């Protein structure tokens, strides 16, 4: 992976860590139906990962491996 990918990934992870830590302090949710949370949460997570991949970044983990395999083999992720 090239330097731009690494820099983008580090910037994204740094930018996401502060708001993620602040959410429990600002928002209290007493109940969410499991089906709703699965559908909406999965949709938002999928859209976010796709958006990052298209802008040459990742939040780490399997996303990095997937993008590396895509670039190495040419198989579209």
N, CA, C and O atoms as a GROMACS GRO file, in nm:
protein
  308
    1UNK      N    1   0.086  -0.118   0.000
    1UNK     CA    2   0.000   0.000   0.000
    1UNK      C    3   0.090   0.123   0.000
    1UNK      O    4   0.197   0.125   0.061
    2UNK      N    5   0.046   0.225  -0.069
    2UNK     CA    6   0.128   0.345  -0.083
    2UNK      C    7   0.115   0.438   0.037
    2UNK      O    8   0.029   0.421   0.123
    3UNK      N    9   0.202   0.536   0.039
    3UNK     CA   10   0.209   0.629   0.151
    3UNK      C   11   0.077   0.706   0.170
    3UNK      O   12   0.035   0.728   0.283
    4UNK      N   13   0.013   0.747   0.061
    4UNK     CA   14  -0.113   0.823   0.072
    4UNK      C   15  -0.220   0.742   0.144
    4UNK      O   16  -0.297   0.796   0.224
    5UNK      N   17  -0.226   0.612   0.116
    5UNK     CA   18  -0.323   0.525   0.183
    5UNK      C   19  -0.296   0.521   0.334
    5UNK      O   20  -0.389   0.530   0.414
    6UNK      N   21  -0.170   0.508   0.370
    6UNK     CA   22  -0.134   0.501   0.512
    6UNK      C   23  -0.169   0.632   0.583
    6UNK      O   24  -0.225   0.630   0.692
    7UNK      N   25  -0.136   0.744   0.520
    7UNK     CA   26  -0.165   0.875   0.581
    7UNK      C   27  -0.316   0.895   0.593
    7UNK      O   28  -0.363   0.941   0.697
    8UNK      N   29  -0.392   0.861   0.489
    8UNK     CA   30  -0.538   0.875   0.493
    8UNK      C   31  -0.598   0.787   0.602
    8UNK      O   32  -0.688   0.829   0.675
    9UNK      N   33  -0.548   0.665   0.614
    9UNK     CA   34  -0.600   0.573   0.714
    9UNK      C   35  -0.571   0.623   0.856
    9UNK      O   36  -0.658   0.616   0.943
   10UNK      N   37  -0.451   0.673   0.880
   10UNK     CA   38  -0.418   0.728   1.011
   10UNK      C   39  -0.503   0.850   1.042
   10UNK      O   40  -0.549   0.866   1.156
   11UNK      N   41  -0.524   0.936   0.945
   11UNK     CA   42  -0.608   1.055   0.966
   11UNK      C   43  -0.752   1.016   0.997
   11UNK      O   44  -0.814   1.073   1.087
   12UNK      N   45  -0.806   0.920   0.925
   12UNK     CA   46  -0.944   0.875   0.948
   12UNK      C   47  -0.958   0.816   1.088
   12UNK      O   48  -1.053   0.849   1.160
   13UNK      N   49  -0.866   0.730   1.127
   13UNK     CA   50  -0.875   0.667   1.259
   13UNK      C   51  -0.861   0.770   1.370
   13UNK      O   52  -0.930   0.760   1.472
   14UNK      N   53  -0.775   0.869   1.352
   14UNK     CA   54  -0.761   0.975   1.451
   14UNK      C   55  -0.888   1.059   1.459
   14UNK      O   56  -0.934   1.094   1.568
   15UNK      N   57  -0.944   1.092   1.343
   15UNK     CA   58  -1.064   1.176   1.339
   15UNK      C   59  -1.187   1.103   1.394
   15UNK      O   60  -1.278   1.168   1.446
   16UNK      N   61  -1.192   0.971   1.385
   16UNK     CA   62  -1.307   0.896   1.436
   16UNK      C   63  -1.299   0.864   1.584
   16UNK      O   64  -1.401   0.839   1.648
   17UNK      N   65  -1.179   0.864   1.640
   17UNK     CA   66  -1.165   0.821   1.780
   17UNK      C   67  -1.227   0.919   1.879
   17UNK      O   68  -1.291   0.874   1.975
   18UNK      N   69  -1.212   1.048   1.861
   18UNK     CA   70  -1.268   1.146   1.955
   18UNK      C   71  -1.420   1.146   1.956
   18UNK      O   72  -1.480   1.137   2.063
   19UNK      N   73  -1.487   1.155   1.840
   19UNK     CA   74  -1.633   1.150   1.844
   19UNK      C   75  -1.688   1.018   1.898
   19UNK      O   76  -1.792   1.016   1.964
   20UNK      N   77  -1.619   0.910   1.871
   20UNK     CA   78  -1.664   0.780   1.922
   20UNK      C   79  -1.661   0.777   2.074
   20UNK      O   80  -1.750   0.720   2.137
   21UNK      N   81  -1.560   0.837   2.133
   21UNK     CA   82  -1.551   0.843   2.279
   21UNK      C   83  -1.652   0.940   2.339
   21UNK      O   84  -1.694   0.923   2.453
   22UNK      N   85  -1.693   1.042   2.263
   22UNK     CA   86  -1.784   1.145   2.314
   22UNK      C   87  -1.931   1.104   2.306
   22UNK      O   88  -2.013   1.157   2.381
   23UNK      N   89  -1.967   1.012   2.218
   23UNK     CA   90  -2.108   0.976   2.198
   23UNK      C   91  -2.176   0.930   2.327
   23UNK      O   92  -2.286   0.978   2.355
   24UNK      N   93  -2.118   0.841   2.407
   24UNK     CA   94  -2.188   0.800   2.531
   24UNK      C   95  -2.210   0.914   2.629
   24UNK      O   96  -2.302   0.908   2.711
   25UNK      N   97  -2.129   1.016   2.623
   25UNK     CA   98  -2.146   1.130   2.712
   25UNK      C   99  -2.259   1.222   2.667
   25UNK      O  100  -2.319   1.292   2.748
   26UNK      N  101  -2.289   1.220   2.537
   26UNK     CA  102  -2.386   1.313   2.481
   26UNK      C  103  -2.521   1.249   2.448
   26UNK      O  104  -2.621   1.320   2.434
   27UNK      N  105  -2.525   1.117   2.435
   27UNK     CA  106  -2.645   1.051   2.388
   27UNK      C  107  -2.674   0.927   2.472
   27UNK      O  108  -2.586   0.844   2.494
   28UNK      N  109  -2.798   0.916   2.517
   28UNK     CA  110  -2.841   0.797   2.590
   28UNK      C  111  -2.958   0.735   2.515
   28UNK      O  112  -3.058   0.802   2.488
   29UNK      N  113  -2.945   0.608   2.482
   29UNK     CA  114  -3.050   0.536   2.412
   29UNK      C  115  -3.099   0.427   2.506
   29UNK      O  116  -3.023   0.339   2.546
   30UNK      N  117  -3.227   0.432   2.540
   30UNK     CA  118  -3.280   0.335   2.635
   30UNK      C  119  -3.314   0.201   2.569
   30UNK      O  120  -3.296   0.096   2.631
   31UNK      N  121  -3.362   0.203   2.444
   31UNK     CA  122  -3.397   0.078   2.378
   31UNK      C  123  -3.396   0.098   2.227
   31UNK      O  124  -3.445   0.198   2.176
   32UNK      N  125  -3.340   0.001   2.158
   32UNK     CA  126  -3.344  -0.004   2.012
   32UNK      C  127  -3.378  -0.148   1.975
   32UNK      O  128  -3.315  -0.242   2.023
   33UNK      N  129  -3.477  -0.165   1.888
   33UNK     CA  130  -3.516  -0.298   1.845
   33UNK      C  131  -3.398  -0.363   1.771
   33UNK      O  132  -3.337  -0.299   1.686
   34UNK      N  133  -3.366  -0.489   1.802
   34UNK     CA  134  -3.250  -0.555   1.740
   34UNK      C  135  -3.256  -0.561   1.587
   34UNK      O  136  -3.153  -0.546   1.521
   35UNK      N  137  -3.375  -0.582   1.529
   35UNK     CA  138  -3.386  -0.587   1.384
   35UNK      C  139  -3.354  -0.452   1.323
   35UNK      O  140  -3.283  -0.444   1.223
   36UNK      N  141  -3.406  -0.346   1.382
   36UNK     CA  142  -3.379  -0.210   1.334
   36UNK      C  143  -3.230  -0.179   1.343
   36UNK      O  144  -3.171  -0.127   1.249
   37UNK      N  145  -3.170  -0.211   1.457
   37UNK     CA  146  -3.028  -0.181   1.474
   37UNK      C  147  -2.942  -0.262   1.377
   37UNK      O  148  -2.841  -0.211   1.327
   38UNK      N  149  -2.980  -0.385   1.350
   38UNK     CA  150  -2.904  -0.467   1.256
   38UNK      C  151  -2.912  -0.411   1.115
   38UNK      O  152  -2.811  -0.400   1.046
   39UNK      N  153  -3.033  -0.375   1.071
   39UNK     CA  154  -3.050  -0.324   0.935
   39UNK      C  155  -2.988  -0.186   0.916
   39UNK      O  156  -2.913  -0.164   0.821
   40UNK      N  157  -3.020  -0.094   1.004
   40UNK     CA  158  -2.969   0.042   0.990
   40UNK      C  159  -2.820   0.048   1.019
   40UNK      O  160  -2.745   0.113   0.946
   41UNK      N  161  -2.776  -0.017   1.125
   41UNK     CA  162  -2.634  -0.017   1.158
   41UNK      C  163  -2.550  -0.082   1.050
   41UNK      O  164  -2.444  -0.029   1.013
   42UNK      N  165  -2.594  -0.195   0.999
   42UNK     CA  166  -2.521  -0.262   0.891
   42UNK      C  167  -2.516  -0.179   0.765
   42UNK      O  168  -2.413  -0.176   0.696
   43UNK      N  169  -2.626  -0.111   0.733
   43UNK     CA  170  -2.628  -0.025   0.615
   43UNK      C  171  -2.531   0.091   0.630
   43UNK      O  172  -2.453   0.119   0.539
   44UNK      N  173  -2.534   0.158   0.743
   44UNK     CA  174  -2.443   0.271   0.765
   44UNK      C  175  -2.297   0.227   0.767
   44UNK      O  176  -2.211   0.294   0.709
   45UNK      N  177  -2.269   0.116   0.831
   45UNK     CA  178  -2.131   0.067   0.834
   45UNK      C  179  -2.083   0.029   0.694
   45UNK      O  180  -1.970   0.062   0.656
   46UNK      N  181  -2.167  -0.039   0.619
   46UNK     CA  182  -2.130  -0.076   0.483
   46UNK      C  183  -2.106   0.045   0.394
   46UNK      O  184  -2.011   0.048   0.316
   47UNK      N  185  -2.193   0.145   0.405
   47UNK     CA  186  -2.176   0.267   0.326
   47UNK      C  187  -2.048   0.341   0.366
   47UNK      O  188  -1.979   0.396   0.281
   48UNK      N  189  -2.017   0.341   0.495
   48UNK     CA  190  -1.897   0.408   0.543
   48UNK      C  191  -1.770   0.340   0.494
   48UNK      O  192  -1.677   0.407   0.450
   49UNK      N  193  -1.766   0.208   0.502
   49UNK     CA  194  -1.648   0.134   0.456
   49UNK      C  195  -1.631   0.151   0.305
   49UNK      O  196  -1.519   0.169   0.258
   50UNK      N  197  -1.740   0.146   0.230
   50UNK     CA  198  -1.733   0.166   0.086
   50UNK      C  199  -1.683   0.306   0.053
   50UNK      O  200  -1.601   0.323  -0.037
   51UNK      N  201  -1.733   0.404   0.123
   51UNK     CA  202  -1.690   0.542   0.101
   51UNK      C  203  -1.541   0.559   0.128
   51UNK      O  204  -1.471   0.623   0.050
   52UNK      N  205  -1.493   0.501   0.236
   52UNK     CA  206  -1.350   0.510   0.266
   52UNK      C  207  -1.266   0.439   0.161
   52UNK      O  208  -1.162   0.490   0.120
   53UNK      N  209  -1.310   0.322   0.118
   53UNK     CA  210  -1.235   0.246   0.018
   53UNK      C  211  -1.225   0.324  -0.113
   53UNK      O  212  -1.122   0.322  -0.180
   54UNK      N  213  -1.332   0.391  -0.150
   54UNK     CA  214  -1.331   0.469  -0.274
   54UNK      C  215  -1.243   0.593  -0.264
   54UNK      O  216  -1.201   0.648  -0.366
   55UNK      N  217  -1.216   0.637  -0.142
   55UNK     CA  218  -1.131   0.755  -0.122
   55UNK      C  219  -0.993   0.718  -0.070
   55UNK      O  220  -0.924   0.799  -0.008
   56UNK      N  221  -0.952   0.593  -0.097
   56UNK     CA  222  -0.817   0.547  -0.068
   56UNK      C  223  -0.784   0.554   0.081
   56UNK      O  224  -0.681   0.610   0.120
   57UNK      N  225  -0.872   0.497   0.164
   57UNK     CA  226  -0.848   0.492   0.309
   57UNK      C  227  -0.920   0.370   0.365
   57UNK      O  228  -0.997   0.304   0.295
   58UNK      N  229  -0.895   0.342   0.492
   58UNK     CA  230  -0.960   0.231   0.558
   58UNK      C  231  -0.960   0.258   0.708
   58UNK      O  232  -0.883   0.341   0.756
   59UNK      N  233  -1.045   0.188   0.781
   59UNK     CA  234  -1.042   0.199   0.927
   59UNK      C  235  -0.959   0.085   0.986
   59UNK      O  236  -0.953   0.070   1.108
   60UNK      N  237  -0.896   0.006   0.901
   60UNK     CA  238  -0.806  -0.099   0.948
   60UNK      C  239  -0.868  -0.236   0.937
   60UNK      O  240  -0.980  -0.252   0.888
   61UNK      N  241  -0.797  -0.334   0.983
   61UNK     CA  242  -0.846  -0.471   0.987
   61UNK      C  243  -0.866  -0.532   0.850
   61UNK      O  244  -0.782  -0.519   0.762
   62UNK      N  245  -0.979  -0.598   0.834
   62UNK     CA  246  -1.007  -0.672   0.712
   62UNK      C  247  -1.022  -0.579   0.592
   62UNK      O  248  -1.002  -0.622   0.478
   63UNK      N  249  -1.056  -0.453   0.615
   63UNK     CA  250  -1.066  -0.356   0.505
   63UNK      C  251  -0.933  -0.336   0.435
   63UNK      O  252  -0.929  -0.324   0.313
   64UNK      N  253  -0.826  -0.331   0.510
   64UNK     CA  254  -0.692  -0.315   0.452
   64UNK      C  255  -0.657  -0.439   0.369
   64UNK      O  256  -0.607  -0.427   0.258
   65UNK      N  257  -0.684  -0.556   0.424
   65UNK     CA  258  -0.655  -0.680   0.352
   65UNK      C  259  -0.736  -0.688   0.224
   65UNK      O  260  -0.684  -0.728   0.120
   66UNK      N  261  -0.863  -0.650   0.231
   66UNK     CA  262  -0.949  -0.654   0.113
   66UNK      C  263  -0.898  -0.560   0.004
   66UNK      O  264  -0.891  -0.599  -0.113
   67UNK      N  265  -0.862  -0.438   0.041
   67UNK     CA  266  -0.812  -0.344  -0.058
   67UNK      C  267  -0.678  -0.389  -0.115
   67UNK      O  268  -0.651  -0.370  -0.234
   68UNK      N  269  -0.594  -0.449  -0.033
   68UNK     CA  270  -0.466  -0.500  -0.080
   68UNK      C  271  -0.488  -0.613  -0.180
   68UNK      O  272  -0.424  -0.616  -0.286
   69UNK      N  273  -0.578  -0.706  -0.148
   69UNK     CA  274  -0.608  -0.816  -0.241
   69UNK      C  275  -0.669  -0.764  -0.371
   69UNK      O  276  -0.639  -0.815  -0.478
   70UNK      N  277  -0.754  -0.663  -0.360
   70UNK     CA  278  -0.814  -0.606  -0.481
   70UNK      C  279  -0.707  -0.549  -0.572
   70UNK      O  280  -0.710  -0.571  -0.694
   71UNK      N  281  -0.614  -0.477  -0.516
   71UNK     CA  282  -0.508  -0.416  -0.597
   71UNK      C  283  -0.411  -0.521  -0.650
   71UNK      O  284  -0.358  -0.506  -0.761
   72UNK      N  285  -0.389  -0.625  -0.575
   72UNK     CA  286  -0.292  -0.727  -0.618
   72UNK      C  287  -0.350  -0.821  -0.723
   72UNK      O  288  -0.282  -0.858  -0.818
   73UNK      N  289  -0.477  -0.861  -0.704
   73UNK     CA  290  -0.536  -0.960  -0.795
   73UNK      C  291  -0.624  -0.899  -0.902
   73UNK      O  292  -0.648  -0.962  -1.005
   74UNK      N  293  -0.671  -0.777  -0.882
   74UNK     CA  294  -0.759  -0.715  -0.980
   74UNK      C  295  -0.905  -0.753  -0.963
   74UNK      O  296  -0.990  -0.707  -1.039
   75UNK      N  297  -0.937  -0.836  -0.864
   75UNK     CA  298  -1.076  -0.874  -0.837
   75UNK      C  299  -1.141  -0.761  -0.761
   75UNK      O  300  -1.090  -0.718  -0.658
   76UNK      N  301  -1.253  -0.712  -0.810
   76UNK     CA  302  -1.322  -0.598  -0.749
   76UNK      C  303  -1.379  -0.636  -0.613
   76UNK      O  304  -1.449  -0.736  -0.599
   77UNK      N  305  -1.348  -0.554  -0.513
   77UNK     CA  306  -1.397  -0.581  -0.379
   77UNK      C  307  -1.546  -0.557  -0.371
   77UNK      O  308  -1.606  -0.575  -0.265
   0.00000   0.00000   0.00000
